[in-house]
Amino acid sequence: MKLSTFIVTCTGTAVVLLASSLHAKSPFDPQTVELEPKPTLIIEALNGLRSGNPDAGGPHSMLLGTLMYRPMPIQFTNDRPESITAEPNYQGTVSYGTIPLGDAANAAHVLALEKREGGNSRIFFDKNNNGDLTDDGDGTWTHIKKPEDAPHSFTLDAIAQASYSEAERTSPVGVRVYYRDGDERASYHRIGARVGTVTIDGSELPVTLVDQTSRGNYATGFDLDGGYEPTREEGGLQIFFGNSSYDACGTFLYNDVNYLARTSADGMTLVIEPTPRMIPSIAQQRAAEEKAAEESKRRILQPGQEIPAFSAVMHNGDPLDLSAYTGDKIVVLDLWASWCGPCKVGLKHIDELASIVDPEEVVFIALNVQDSSRGYEAFVNANENVSYMFARDPIGRDDDSVARNVFGVRGIPATFVIDRDGTISATIEGATKDDKRIDQALKELGVSIPERSGA
């Protein structure tokens, strides 16, 4: 199996390209691709889509138009940053904020917000990051909205030079700053990208790189010198390749081939290599762990566990309190719904058991879940003479149902046999005709079950 690697040298954002087949000849040979900085590409794409010109943002205009808006906060303070060496003559009160662009120690670009009477604010942005606020424009906003019945809003579109520690390089990054009159802070987000093409099987495919974090740090988290441990904590590095987009902070599949991208922080160098390793990004790992944790919470309660506290209502209107029974009695708690056929089979068996087992030993409760109040009441009214008690989860069909969030139940019926200590001794999922699992669980707790007539 031959794995090929190619170097992509670019002047900005980082993204992933796609490389060779792991099982056949590489779709393209190692190659170097020069990417072009487009600091306002996303704005061009959005404006084009709004005006009926879908190609204004290049071949990926439609994809760029679907990017999630992720504003980053700018907190203002009255403290003047030490990096500022020159300022304009202000005509109002001034506060300062910063935008980090790049990974260098001096990556924080300063903004000075001047608030003047009448809402005519000005913004001075140290775009070239030289400490001089007098050589970056006259403080004029790109757009100003002055509604009569709402605070004025201001937008600045700017191209700044992001700073990088490697070789002390800079690279242009486009940002949009948004401020609403009277607010204590502003926000910003990226408006640019890097574009280029890669040749595969003789065909050129467009490539667009976008830094979703808006911080101008384009390192994928995989070292240029090798290694397969992802290190980019924040994620948010996206590549548009062909007609698809990918998370560049982990391996990704294109045409059934797995690829890994390595980039420098400034995005000037991108190494793409096909690899048999499936490596999720840190963000993907966290999402998987959170999902697993959530699934674990919702996993059906097992023997040895106690029933967590929950709210439900007995049919007579009293709260359901299992502790009122445990201690002296065993509780059989069955989760059911009126629309569930197997539930009705299970309840028939529970009714038979409840009619022959000593009520001083065992209490049977049918807890209605994931059901409408109409369906519940209709079923209760049709079964007034059963030997068990009815209760209901008032949440009904909502996702916050106790069936899912307390008992971890994914399907009903589900029956829990709870011993006198309040601990689950048996968890029984489903119900069929002649099912004896509840009987067996009760017998194991020492409950005598008389023979049924005709059994």
C-alpha positions in Angstrom: 0.0 0.0 0.0 1.6 3.2 -1.1 0.7 6.5 0.6 1.5 9.8 -1.1 1.9 13.2 0.5 1.7 16.6 -1.1 2.5 20.1 0.2 0.1 23.0 -0.2 1.6 26.4 0.3 -0.9 29.2 0.8 -1.2 32.7 2.2 -4.0 32.3 4.7 -6.7 30.1 6.1 -6.2 26.4 6.4 -8.3 23.6 5.0 -8.1 20.1 3.8 -7.6 18.7 0.4 -8.0 15.2 -0.6 -5.2 12.8 -1.6 -4.6 9.3 -2.9 -6.5 6.1 -2.7 -5.3 3.8 0.0 -6.0 0.8 -2.2 -5.1 1.9 -5.6 -3.1 4.5 -7.6 -3.2 8.0 -6.0 -5.9 10.2 -7.6 -3.2 12.9 -7.9 0.6 13.0 -7.4 2.2 15.2 -4.7 1.7 18.8 -5.6 2.1 22.3 -4.3 -0.8 24.6 -4.5 -0.6 28.3 -4.1 -3.7 29.7 -2.4 -4.9 33.3 -2.9 -6.1 35.4 0.1 -9.6 36.6 -0.3 -10.2 38.7 2.8 -13.8 39.6 1.9 -14.9 36.5 0.0 -17.7 35.5 2.4 -19.3 39.0 2.3 -19.0 38.9 -1.5 -20.8 35.5 -1.6 -23.6 36.6 0.7 -24.2 39.9 -1.2 -24.2 37.9 -4.4 -26.7 35.4 -3.2 -29.0 38.3 -2.0 -28.7 40.1 -5.3 -29.3 37.0 -7.5 -25.6 36.6 -8.5 -24.7 33.2 -7.0 -21.2 33.2 -8.5 -20.1 36.4 -6.8 -18.2 34.5 -4.1 -16.6 32.0 -6.5 -17.3 28.3 -7.0 -18.2 27.8 -3.4 -20.6 30.7 -3.0 -23.6 28.5 -2.1 -21.6 26.7 0.6 -20.2 29.9 1.9 -23.8 31.3 2.1 -24.7 28.5 4.5 -21.9 29.0 7.0 -23.0 29.4 10.6 -22.8 32.9 12.0 -20.4 32.7 14.9 -19.8 36.1 16.5 -16.9 36.5 18.9 -17.2 39.1 21.7 -15.1 42.3 22.1 -15.1 43.5 25.6 -14.3 47.2 26.0 -12.5 48.8 28.9 -11.3 52.3 29.8 -7.8 51.2 30.2 -5.5 52.2 27.4 -3.4 49.3 26.1 0.4 49.8 26.5 0.9 48.8 22.9 -0.8 52.0 21.6 1.8 54.7 20.7 -0.3 57.2 18.8 -4.0 58.2 18.8 -6.3 60.6 16.9 -7.9 63.6 18.5 -11.0 62.2 20.0 -14.2 64.2 20.4 -15.9 61.9 22.8 -15.3 59.3 25.5 -13.0 56.4 24.4 -12.9 52.7 25.4 -10.6 50.0 24.1 -11.0 46.4 23.0 -8.9 43.8 21.2 -9.3 41.2 18.5 -6.8 38.3 18.4 -5.6 37.6 14.9 -2.9 35.0 14.5 -0.8 33.1 17.0 2.0 35.6 17.8 2.6 37.1 21.2 1.5 40.5 19.7 -1.6 39.1 17.9 -4.1 41.3 19.8 -5.2 44.1 17.4 -6.5 47.1 19.3 -9.8 48.9 18.6 -10.7 52.3 20.1 -14.4 53.0 20.3 -15.2 56.7 20.5 -18.7 57.5 21.8 -20.0 60.9 20.9 -23.2 62.8 21.5 -26.1 61.9 19.3 -24.9 58.4 18.7 -22.3 59.4 16.1 -19.7 56.9 17.3 -16.4 56.3 15.6 -14.1 53.2 15.5 -10.4 53.2 15.1 -8.9 49.7 14.4 -5.2 49.1 14.4 -5.4 47.0 11.3 -1.6 46.9 10.7 -1.0 46.2 14.4 1.8 48.8 14.7 0.4 50.6 17.8 -0.6 53.7 15.8 -4.3 54.4 15.6 -3.8 57.4 13.3 -2.8 55.5 10.2 -5.7 53.1 9.7 -8.5 55.4 8.6 -10.6 58.3 10.0 -12.8 56.1 12.3 -15.7 55.9 9.8 -18.0 52.9 10.0 -18.7 50.9 6.8 -22.5 50.8 7.5 -24.7 52.8 10.0 -28.3 52.1 10.7 -30.3 54.8 12.6 -33.8 53.5 13.2 -36.1 56.0 14.9 -37.4 53.6 17.6 -34.2 51.5 18.3 -30.5 52.1 19.2 -28.2 53.0 16.3 -26.1 50.1 15.0 -22.7 50.2 13.4 -20.7 47.8 11.1 -17.1 48.0 10.2 -15.6 45.7 7.4 -11.9 45.7 7.7 -8.8 43.8 6.4 -6.2 43.4 9.1 -2.7 41.9 9.1 -2.7 38.8 11.3 0.6 38.2 13.1 2.3 34.8 13.3 5.2 33.6 15.4 6.7 31.5 12.7 9.2 33.7 10.8 7.3 36.7 12.1 5.0 36.6 9.1 1.8 38.5 8.6 -1.2 37.6 6.4 -4.4 39.5 5.5 -7.6 38.5 7.4 -11.0 40.0 6.8 -13.3 40.8 9.8 -16.6 42.5 10.4 -17.1 44.4 13.6 -20.6 45.0 14.9 -21.6 47.5 17.6 -25.0 48.8 18.9 -25.1 52.2 20.5 -25.3 51.9 24.3 -23.8 48.4 24.5 -20.7 47.8 26.7 -19.2 45.4 24.1 -19.2 44.7 20.4 -18.7 41.5 18.4 -16.7 40.4 15.3 -16.6 37.5 12.8 -14.6 36.4 9.8 -15.6 37.6 6.3 -12.8 36.2 4.2 -11.2 32.9 3.1 -8.4 31.5 1.0 -9.0 30.0 -2.4 -7.1 27.9 -4.9 -7.4 24.8 -7.0 -6.0 21.3 -6.9 -5.7 18.9 -9.9 -7.0 15.4 -9.5 -7.0 13.0 -12.5 -6.4 15.9 -14.8 -9.3 17.9 -13.5 -9.0 21.1 -11.5 -11.2 21.3 -8.3 -11.7 24.5 -6.4 -10.5 24.7 -2.8 -11.7 27.2 -0.2 -10.4 27.4 3.4 -12.3 29.1 6.2 -11.4 29.8 9.8 -14.7 29.6 11.7 -13.1 30.8 14.9 -12.4 34.2 13.3 -9.0 34.3 15.1 -6.9 33.8 12.1 -5.1 30.7 13.4 -5.1 28.2 10.7 -3.2 25.3 12.2 -5.1 22.1 11.9 -3.5 20.7 15.0 -1.3 18.1 13.2 2.4 19.0 13.3 4.0 19.6 9.9 6.8 17.3 10.9 4.5 14.4 11.5 2.5 12.7 14.3 -1.1 11.7 14.4 -2.4 13.2 17.7 -4.8 16.1 17.1 -4.0 19.2 19.2 -6.3 21.9 18.0 -8.7 22.4 21.0 -11.0 25.0 19.5 -11.8 23.3 16.2 -13.6 25.5 13.7 -11.2 25.0 10.7 -13.2 24.2 7.6 -12.4 23.2 4.0 -14.6 23.4 1.0 -13.3 20.9 -1.6 -15.2 20.1 -4.7 -18.8 20.3 -3.7 -18.4 19.3 -0.1 -17.0 20.8 3.2 -14.9 19.0 5.9 -13.6 19.5 9.4 -9.8 20.0 8.8 -8.9 19.3 12.4 -9.3 15.5 12.0 -9.1 13.1 9.1 -11.8 13.2 6.5 -13.2 11.1 3.7 -13.3 12.3 0.1 -14.4 9.8 -2.6 -13.9 7.0 0.0 -10.3 7.9 0.6 -9.2 9.1 4.1 -7.0 12.2 4.3 -5.2 14.2 7.0 -4.2 17.8 6.7 -1.2 19.5 8.4 -0.8 23.2 8.3 1.3 26.0 9.8 -0.5 28.5 12.0 -0.5 31.2 9.3 -1.9 28.8 6.8 1.0 29.4 4.4 1.8 25.7 4.3 -0.6 22.8 4.0 0.5 19.2 3.9 -2.2 16.7 2.8 -1.6 12.9 3.1 -3.8 9.9 2.6 -3.9 7.7 5.7 -5.5 4.6 6.9 -5.9 6.2 10.4 -9.4 7.4 11.2 -8.6 10.4 13.6 -11.6 12.5 14.8 -10.9 16.1 15.7 -10.8 17.1 19.3 -14.2 18.8 18.8 -15.6 15.6 17.3 -14.2 13.6 20.2 -15.8 15.9 22.7 -19.1 15.7 20.9 -18.9 11.9 20.9 -18.0 11.9 24.6 -20.9 14.2 25.5 -23.3 12.1 23.4 -22.0 8.9 25.2 -22.4 10.6 28.6 -26.0 11.6 27.6 -26.7 8.1 26.4 -25.3 6.7 29.6 -27.7 8.9 31.6 -30.5 7.6 29.5 -29.5 3.9 29.6 -32.3 2.0 31.1 -31.9 1.6 34.9 -30.4 -1.7 35.9 -30.7 -4.1 38.9 -28.7 -2.7 41.8 -29.6 0.9 41.1 -32.1 3.0 42.9 -34.9 4.9 41.2 -34.0 8.6 41.0 -36.5 11.1 42.3 -39.2 12.0 39.7 -42.7 13.6 39.5 -45.8 11.7 38.5 -49.4 11.8 39.6 -51.7 9.0 40.8 -55.1 8.7 39.2 -56.7 10.2 42.3 -54.6 13.3 42.0 -52.1 12.5 44.7 -48.3 12.7 43.9 -46.7 9.3 43.2 -44.3 8.6 46.1 -42.5 5.3 45.8 -41.0 5.7 49.2 -44.4 5.4 50.7 -44.3 1.7 49.7 -40.7 0.7 49.8 -39.5 -0.3 53.2 -42.5 -2.5 53.8 -43.4 -3.7 50.3 -42.0 -4.7 47.0 -43.1 -2.4 44.1 -43.7 -3.5 40.5 -43.6 -0.4 38.4 -44.7 -0.8 34.8 -44.2 2.0 32.2 -46.8 1.9 29.5 -48.9 3.9 27.0 -52.4 3.5 25.7 -51.2 3.4 22.1 -48.8 0.5 22.8 -50.0 -3.0 21.9 -47.3 -4.9 23.9 -48.0 -2.6 26.9 -51.6 -3.9 27.0 -50.4 -7.5 26.8 -48.1 -6.7 29.7 -50.8 -5.0 31.8 -53.1 -7.9 31.4 -50.4 -10.1 33.0 -49.7 -7.6 35.7 -53.4 -7.5 36.5 -53.5 -11.3 36.8 -50.5 -11.2 39.2 -51.8 -8.3 41.2 -55.1 -10.3 41.7 -53.4 -13.3 43.3 -50.3 -11.9 45.1 -50.6 -10.8 48.7 -51.2 -7.0 48.5 -49.3 -6.6 51.8 -46.2 -7.9 50.1 -46.4 -6.4 46.6 -47.8 -3.1 45.1 -48.4 -2.9 41.4 -48.3 0.5 39.7 -48.9 1.2 36.0 -47.2 4.4 35.2 -48.5 6.0 32.0 -45.7 7.6 29.9 -45.3 9.2 26.5 -49.0 9.4 26.1 -51.8 12.0 25.8 -54.1 12.7 28.7 -57.1 11.7 26.5 -55.6 8.3 25.7 -54.7 7.7 29.4 -58.1 8.6 30.7 -59.9 6.5 28.1 -57.8 3.5 29.0 -58.3 4.0 32.7 -62.1 4.4 32.3 -62.2 1.1 30.3 -60.2 -0.7 33.0 -61.7 0.5 36.2 -61.7 -2.9 37.9 -58.1 -3.9 37.6 -56.1 -4.9 40.6 -53.2 -2.5 40.1 -53.0 1.3 40.5 -52.7 3.9 37.8 -50.3 6.8 37.7 -49.3 9.2 34.9 -46.3 11.3 33.9 -47.9 14.7 33.3 -45.2 15.6 30.7 -46.9 13.3 28.3 -45.2 12.9 24.9 -42.6 15.6 25.5 -38.9 14.7 25.3 -38.5 15.4 29.0 -40.6 12.4 29.8 -39.5 10.5 32.9 -39.4 7.3 30.7 -36.4 8.7 28.9 -34.8 11.1 31.3 -35.3 9.2 34.6 -35.6 5.5 33.7 -33.5 5.6 30.5 -36.3 3.8 28.7 -36.1 3.7 24.9 -39.0 1.4 24.3 -42.1 0.4 26.3 -43.4 -1.5 28.1 -40.6 -1.5 30.7 -41.1 -3.0 34.1 -39.0 -2.4 37.2 -39.3 -4.7 40.2 -38.1 -2.7 43.3 -37.2 -4.5 46.5 -38.1 -3.4 50.0 -34.8 -1.4 50.2 -35.8 0.7 47.2 -33.3 -0.9 45.0 -34.1 -2.3 41.5 -33.9 -6.1 41.6 -35.1 -6.7 38.0 -35.4 -4.7 34.8 -37.8 -6.2 32.3 -38.1 -4.8 28.8 -41.0 -5.7 26.5 -43.9 -8.1 27.2 -45.3 -11.1 25.4 -48.1 -13.5 26.1 -47.2 -16.1 28.8 -44.2 -13.9 29.8 -43.1 -15.1 33.3 -40.1 -12.7 34.0 -42.0 -10.7 36.5 -43.2 -13.8 38.3 -39.6 -15.1 38.5 -38.3 -11.8 39.8 -40.9 -11.8 42.6 -40.1 -15.4 43.5 -36.5 -14.5 43.8 -37.5 -11.9 46.4 -39.4 -14.5 48.3 -42.9 -13.7 47.1 -45.3 -16.6 47.0 -47.3 -16.7 43.7 -50.3 -19.0 43.9 -51.2 -21.2 41.0 -53.7 -19.5 38.7 -56.9 -21.4 38.0 -56.6 -23.1 34.6 -52.8 -22.5 34.5 
